Amino acid sequence: MKPTFLVDLDEVCCDCIGPWLRWYNRECGSSLTKADVVSWEWDDFLPQCDVNIYDWVKIPGVFRNLDRFPGVYSTLSTFRDDFNFVACTSRGDMHRTDTLNWIDEYLPLFDSVVFAQHKHRVPASFILDDKPNTLFNCQAYGMVTVCMDQPYNIHVPGLRAVDWSEVYLIMEDLIYERGRGRVLA
């Protein structure tokens, strides 16, 4: 039986922060870049503005046309025989249809899709995510975690990837170690 590998969407499979920052910069007259996103809690680093940064995620359709990161499709496609890939996102219910449509169009390789705020409760052996608390919780529950490297998660220990070429190499290592009867920790 193939092990389950949870894969987050935003900032793992697709660029969510780029459009979010473009919206915020336009609304507030700022010039923030991804390098400025140094905390998961955006209020920790944002300059004063009359706009609530979290209003962006309330805009209908905002997740429908996000750009897929290079290498994600080919990597998931290569390892489909080795892992049961599950898209696991914490997007709210109002974005369910757009999320499923995005997956159908850009990444129709997932065995299933799960919407979960508490990903550590989803049965899986592995997870690829960028959110620090999610990774910490999954580690505490015994999952092997792969952190998609971002300025806001540099303090998270464990396996890390800066892009999908590195995710590919990590998946190769996981398969090799599993074949030897071990799992990377």
NORSULJO-V110487 format. One record per pair of residues at least 6 apart in sequence whose ideal C-beta (glycine too) atoms are under 8 Angstrom apart, sorted by the first residue. I is the first residue (numbers start at 0). J is the second residue. D is the distance in Angstrom with one decimal. If there is no record, write none. Layout:
i j d
I J D
I J D
//
This chain:
i j d
1 80 7.7
1 81 6.5
1 82 5.7
1 83 4.6
2 82 6.1
2 83 6.8
2 123 7.7
2 124 3.9
2 125 6.5
2 177 7.3
3 82 7.2
3 83 4.6
3 85 5.8
3 122 6.5
3 123 4.1
3 124 5.9
3 125 7.3
4 82 4.1
4 83 6.8
4 84 5.5
4 85 7.1
4 123 6.7
4 124 7.0
4 125 4.3
4 126 7.3
4 127 7.0
5 85 5.2
5 87 4.1
5 113 7.5
5 118 6.2
5 121 6.1
5 123 4.7
5 125 6.9
5 126 4.2
5 127 7.1
5 128 7.4
5 142 7.9
6 12 6.5
6 75 7.4
6 84 5.8
6 85 6.9
6 86 5.8
6 87 6.6
6 109 7.4
6 126 7.7
6 127 5.0
7 87 6.2
7 88 6.3
7 118 7.8
7 126 7.5
7 127 6.4
7 128 4.2
7 129 6.4
7 130 7.3
7 133 7.5
7 147 7.5
8 15 7.8
8 86 6.1
8 88 4.6
8 90 7.3
8 98 7.1
8 101 7.9
8 102 7.9
9 15 3.7
9 16 7.8
9 62 7.9
9 65 7.7
9 88 7.0
9 90 7.5
9 129 7.6
10 16 5.9
10 129 4.6
10 147 6.3
10 149 6.3
11 68 7.7
11 127 5.8
11 128 6.3
11 129 5.7
11 147 4.7
12 67 6.3
12 68 6.1
12 71 5.0
12 86 7.7
12 105 8.0
12 106 6.2
13 65 4.1
13 66 6.1
13 67 5.3
13 68 6.3
13 71 8.0
13 101 7.5
13 105 7.3
14 65 5.9
14 66 4.7
14 68 6.6
15 62 7.5
15 65 5.9
16 33 5.4
16 36 5.9
17 33 6.9
17 66 7.5
18 61 7.3
18 65 6.7
19 52 7.7
19 55 5.2
19 56 7.9
20 31 5.3
20 32 6.9
20 33 6.9
20 36 7.6
22 55 5.1
22 58 7.9
23 29 6.4
23 31 6.7
23 45 7.7
23 48 7.7
23 50 6.8
23 52 5.8
23 55 6.9
24 30 5.9
24 31 5.9
26 48 7.2
26 50 4.5
27 46 7.3
27 48 3.8
27 49 7.8
27 50 5.5
29 46 6.1
29 48 7.1
31 45 7.6
33 149 7.9
33 150 7.4
34 150 6.1
35 44 6.5
35 150 8.0
36 44 7.3
36 149 7.2
36 150 6.0
36 151 5.7
37 43 7.8
37 44 5.5
37 150 4.8
37 151 5.6
38 44 5.5
38 151 5.3
39 130 6.3
39 131 5.8
39 132 7.3
39 151 5.1
39 152 7.6
41 52 4.7
41 53 7.6
42 52 7.2
45 52 6.0
55 61 6.4
56 91 7.3
56 94 7.8
57 93 7.6
59 93 7.1
60 97 6.0
61 94 7.5
61 97 7.8
62 90 6.3
62 94 4.9
62 97 4.9
62 98 5.8
62 101 6.3
63 97 4.2
63 100 6.4
63 101 5.9
64 101 7.7
65 101 6.7
67 105 4.6
67 106 6.7
68 162 7.2
68 163 6.0
69 162 7.4
69 163 6.5
70 162 6.4
70 163 3.0
70 164 5.6
70 166 7.4
70 167 6.9
71 106 6.7
71 163 5.1
71 166 8.0
72 105 7.6
72 106 6.4
72 108 7.0
73 163 7.8
74 163 5.0
74 166 5.6
74 167 4.7
74 170 6.9
75 84 5.7
75 106 6.8
75 108 4.5
75 109 7.7
76 108 5.8
77 167 7.1
77 170 7.9
78 84 7.7
78 170 5.1
78 174 7.4
79 108 6.2
81 170 7.3
81 174 5.3
82 125 7.3
82 170 7.4
83 110 4.9
84 108 6.3
84 109 5.2
84 110 5.7
85 109 6.3
85 110 6.1
85 111 5.1
85 112 7.1
85 113 5.7
85 121 7.3
85 123 6.8
86 102 5.8
86 106 7.2
86 109 4.4
86 111 7.5
86 112 4.5
86 113 7.1
87 112 7.9
87 113 4.7
87 115 5.9
87 118 5.4
87 121 5.9
87 123 7.8
87 126 7.2
87 128 7.9
88 98 6.3
88 112 7.6
88 113 7.6
88 114 6.0
88 115 7.7
89 114 7.4
89 115 6.5
89 116 5.2
89 118 7.3
89 130 7.7
89 133 7.8
90 98 5.5
90 114 6.6
92 114 7.3
95 114 6.5
98 112 7.3
98 114 7.7
99 112 6.4
102 109 6.2
102 112 6.2
113 121 5.6
115 121 5.5
117 136 7.3
118 126 6.4
118 128 7.0
118 133 5.2
118 136 7.3
118 137 6.3
119 133 7.3
119 136 4.0
119 137 4.7
119 139 7.0
119 140 4.5
119 142 7.0
123 142 6.0
124 142 6.5
124 143 6.4
124 182 7.2
125 142 6.3
125 143 4.9
125 144 7.6
125 145 6.9
125 173 6.9
126 133 7.4
126 134 7.4
126 137 4.9
126 142 5.3
126 143 7.7
126 144 5.5
126 145 7.1
127 144 7.9
127 145 4.5
127 147 6.4
127 160 7.6
127 166 6.5
128 134 5.7
128 137 7.4
128 144 7.1
128 145 7.8
128 146 7.1
128 147 6.8
129 146 6.8
129 147 4.4
129 149 5.2
129 151 7.9
129 152 5.9
130 152 7.4
131 151 7.1
131 152 4.9
131 154 6.9
131 155 5.2
134 144 4.8
134 146 5.6
134 152 7.2
134 155 5.0
134 157 7.1
135 155 7.0
137 144 5.2
138 144 5.4
138 156 7.9
138 157 6.6
143 157 7.9
143 158 7.2
143 173 7.2
143 182 5.9
143 183 6.0
143 184 6.7
144 155 7.8
144 157 5.0
144 158 6.6
145 157 7.4
145 158 4.6
145 159 7.2
145 160 5.9
145 166 6.7
145 169 5.6
146 152 5.7
146 155 4.9
146 157 6.1
146 158 6.8
146 159 4.8
146 160 7.4
147 159 7.9
147 160 5.9
147 161 7.9
147 166 7.7
148 159 5.0
148 160 6.4
148 161 4.6
158 169 5.7
158 183 6.7
159 165 7.8
160 166 4.5
160 169 5.9
172 183 6.2
173 182 7.2
173 183 6.0
176 182 6.0
176 183 5.2
//
